[in-house]
Amino acid sequence: MIRALTIRFAIMGAGIVPLVILANVLSAPPALILGTYFVYMIGGALIIGNYCIEHEDEIPTRSQRRQHRRH
């Protein structure tokens, strides 16, 4: 699960770069850039949140983490 989430966060981080480059090339107004950024971040949060909900059984509980450290 951690690896899958790391990949998704990396894609989200790398995906913002083309948006910034495109905004600079097009000389977009700041309000449009801010709106696009918020839509991108909300979309990413929904994708990552959906993944966490779909794979909830893979998230270790505190007691499971403690047991794993003891062994």
C-alpha positions in Angstrom: 0.0 0.0 0.0 2.8 2.4 0.9 4.5 1.9 -2.4 1.3 2.5 -4.3 0.6 5.7 -2.4 4.1 6.9 -3.0 3.8 6.3 -6.7 0.5 8.2 -6.8 2.0 11.2 -4.8 5.0 11.2 -7.1 2.7 11.3 -10.2 0.8 14.2 -8.6 4.0 16.1 -7.9 5.4 15.5 -11.4 2.0 16.3 -13.0 2.0 19.8 -11.7 5.1 20.7 -13.6 3.4 20.6 -17.1 0.6 22.8 -15.7 3.1 25.4 -14.6 5.0 25.3 -17.9 1.8 25.6 -19.8 0.6 28.5 -17.7 3.9 30.3 -18.3 3.9 29.6 -22.1 0.3 30.8 -22.5 0.7 33.7 -20.1 -2.6 32.7 -18.4 -4.2 35.1 -15.9 -3.5 34.3 -12.2 -7.1 33.5 -11.4 -7.1 30.8 -14.1 -3.9 29.3 -12.9 -5.1 29.2 -9.3 -8.4 27.7 -10.4 -6.6 25.0 -12.4 -4.3 24.3 -9.5 -7.2 23.8 -7.1 -9.1 21.5 -9.6 -5.9 19.5 -10.1 -5.3 19.1 -6.3 -8.9 18.3 -5.6 -8.9 15.7 -8.3 -5.7 14.2 -7.0 -7.0 14.1 -3.4 -10.1 12.3 -4.7 -8.0 9.7 -6.6 -5.8 9.1 -3.6 -8.7 9.0 -1.2 -10.6 6.6 -3.3 -7.5 4.3 -3.4 -7.3 4.4 0.4 -11.0 3.6 0.8 -10.8 0.7 -1.8 -7.7 -0.8 -0.1 -8.6 -0.1 3.5 -7.9 -3.7 4.5 -4.3 -3.2 3.5 -3.7 -0.3 6.0 -2.0 -1.7 9.1 -3.5 -0.9 12.5 -1.4 0.2 15.4 -1.5 -3.2 17.0 -0.4 -4.8 13.8 2.5 -2.4 13.5 3.6 -3.2 17.1 3.4 -6.9 16.5 5.5 -6.5 13.3 8.2 -4.6 15.2 8.5 -7.3 17.9 9.2 -10.1 15.4 
